[in-house]
Amino acid sequence: MGRGLSAAGQVASDPASVESVLAWANRLQDQVQYLIVQNATNPQADFSYWESAEQAIRFREALSPIG
């Protein structure tokens, strides 16, 4: 299937937000183009789970999200 549609997701420092994005990406696979926004709720927001979780790394490598 083509990637003519876009899906926007938001991750925060809370690992649950990352898991949510990864869950719907697992269902959509390569049917859409992804836009992922890092939502910093404070100036010291920690996105280490998004940056280092193995499943998130595989998602970024396989589906090349924008953002």
N, C-alpha and C positions, 0 to 999 in steps of 0.2 A: 504494500500500500504506500502511497506517496506521503510526503510530509508537508502538504499544503495547509494544514491546520496548525495552530499554535496552542500550547498549553502553558499557562503561567503558574508558577509555584513560588511559595515564600518559605524560607527557612529562617529560624531564629536561633538563639543560643540554646534553646530547649531541644534536646534530642528527639522529642516526640514530633516536632515540626519536620525534622529531617525524615523520620520514619514515615510520616504521612505522605510527603512528596515522593519518597521512594516506592510506597505502596501503589499510588496511582500511576506512577511511571511504569511499574511492573505490569500493570494492566494495559496501558497504552502502547508500551514498547516503542517501536519506530514509526508509529502511525502519525505522530505529530512532531513539531519542532518545539523544543522546550526553552522557556525563559524562566530562569530562577533568580529570585531577588533575595538578597540577604537583608533581613529586617532587623536593624540594630535598635533595640529598645533603650539602650544607654550608650554613652561614649566608649565604654570598655566592653562592648558585646564580644562574646567568645564564640566563634564559629568553628572551634576545633573539631567538634563531632562531624560537622559537614565536610570539613577539610580532610579528616583522617579516617573516618569509618570506611571499612573495606567496601561495603555495598555502595556507598556514595561515590567512592573513587571509581568503581566499575561503571556506575551510571554515567559519570562525567566522561570517562574514556569511551564508552560504547555509543552514547547518544549526543555527545557534544552540545550540552545546553549553552544558551546565550546567558550571560549575566555573571 
